[in-house]
């Protein structure tokens, strides 16, 4: 049995499906109501990482765990100590292997390493995934693209190699199912750096109509972001978007190393998800 936290998110949904297709039994954990549709090999448990005891039923009989800790986890009191309690419960329930979805910002010094440290000292076989920005962050533009064929973002011409969440799920599945990934940290990026302006153009190509790009100031972008994420996360994100380091702009080979294929491009992601913007 493999436990997937954040099972209704952009990575979790694909990971659950991938594991089921591989013949695994899965416990899908989320704070809210499970996504539509069920599968006989998927058990759903409602739980919250900030309340470790709520996860106890999910770990019964489990052998592996995928851990997703969102910005909300940090904002609502989640830290290395809390995550350590989660991992203790997981080990007591039979979990032997854990895959943590972390952030590239830990490696570049932008984000606090305490969650990774909780995993690496847990006594479990561990793998850490450090993705850069998600291609799916572009869903934030879906409303204005649908309504006005317009998208607004700061730092129009700063390029970053954003990653397709399906590729993150693919690497996570490999780390959960295969030997040889224990003790490894993978940096996950797309195959090329793309600017916000180029991303919007790719969405226009996907929907078959031009989409106008509007550049926001940093303050305008921050005001919008802090409406739905903690200030500390918004500021760290804006620092990466506006002034990325060379490491944050570098394309990593780790997706190809693990999956044996090139990471998907932003244009591929946009074409596959065009319905969200039409």
C-alpha positions, -999 to +999 in steps of 0.1 A: +000+000+000+013+034-010+000+066+008-002+097-013-008+130+005-020+160-015-038+134-036-063+159-052-036+183-064-018+188-097+009+162-088-011+140-066-039+132-090-015+120-117+006+101-092-024+082-078-034+073-114+001+062-123+005+040-092-029+023-098-020+017-134+012+000-121-010-024-101-004-007-067-030-003-039-032+034-030-045+054+000-052+089-013-050+115+015-065+151+012-079+177+035-111+181+015-135+159-004-118+135-028-118+143-065-147+129-086-144+092-094-132+063-074-112+032-082-114-001-063-076+001-055-078+036-041-089+042-005-096+079+004-087+093+038-095+129+049-066+142+070-044+172+076-006+171+080-007+198+106-027+173+127-005+142+126-030+120+145-055+124+117-031+105+094-029+074+116-057+055+097-039+062+064-007+045+075-022+012+086-006-014+064+013+011+042+048+005+030+056+038+012+046+074+015+045+104-008+047+137+012+034+170-002+038+200+021+022+231+007+026+267+017-005+263+037+012+237+058+039+262+068+014+290+073-008+269+097+020+257+120+036+230+099+073+226+105+100+201+109+088+190+143+052+184+131+065+166+100+087+145+123+056+134+142+039+125+108+070+104+099+070+087+133+034+076+128+042+065+092+071+043+104+049+028+132+023+020+106+048+000+085+061+026+060+097+020+050+101+044+021+092+082+018+094+106-011+092+143-002+080+169-027+102+198-016+113+228-036+143+239-057+144+269-034+158+247-006+189+239-026+194+276-037+189+289-001+155+306-007+135+282+015+140+267+049+155+232+048+138+220+080+112+198+063+138+181+042+159+176+074+129+160+091+127+134+063+164+127+060+167+120+097+135+100+099+152+066+097+132+058+066+146+053+031+141+087+016+141+105-018+137+143-021+123+160-051+131+196-057+110+210-085+112+245-099+081+265-108+051+244-120+037+249-155+003+245-138+008+278-120-005+293-152-040+282-143-040+315-124-045+331-159-074+309-169-102+333-160-088+363-178-077+342-208-112+328-211-130+361-205-107+386-222-079+367-240-055+385-216-029+373-190-010+395-166+023+387-148+054+404-135+089+400-149+077+395-185+111+385-200+128+366-171+130+329-182+128+299-159+126+262-168+091+254-154+082+218-149+051+198-160+035+184-128+030+151-147+068+148-149+070+154-111+045+126-106+064+103-130+096+108-110+078+103-077+062+071-090+097+058-100+111+067-066+082+049-048+083+018-069+119+012-079+151+005-061+181+028-064+165+061-055+171+060-018+192+088-004+190+108-036+178+144-042+165+152-077+162+188-091+132+188-115+128+213-143+114+215-178+136+211-209+141+248-215+137+282-198+106+301-209+095+336-200+060+346-188+055+363-222+064+331-240+041+311-218+012+333-226+020+330-263+020+292-260-014+293-243-026+314-272-013+288-297-031+261-276-065+278-277-060+290-313-063+327-306-038+354-296-037+361-259-025+396-249+002+399-223+001+426-196+032+431-174+025+437-137+048+456-113+062+436-084+039+453-060+008+446-081+019+409-084+025+407-046-009+421-038-025+394-059-004+366-046-009+374-009-046+371-014-042+333-015-007+325-001+014+334+029+034+366+026+067+347+031+059+323+003+048+352-020+080+371-013+103+341-019+084+333-051+087+368-064+124+368-056+129+337-078+107+350-106+123+384-107+160+377-098+167+340-104+201+327-097+220+308-124+211+275-107+174+285-108+176+291-145+196+260-153+179+230-169+184+199-148+189+165-164+172+146-135+138+140-152+155+124-181+179+104-159+150+089-139+123+086-167+146+079-197+130+107-217+131+144-220+109+165-197+078+178-213+078+214-225+055+242-214+040+242-249+031+205-245+016+212-212-005+241-225-017+220-255-028+192-232-046+216-209-061+240-234-096+233-223-089+252-190-083+284-211-109+281-238 
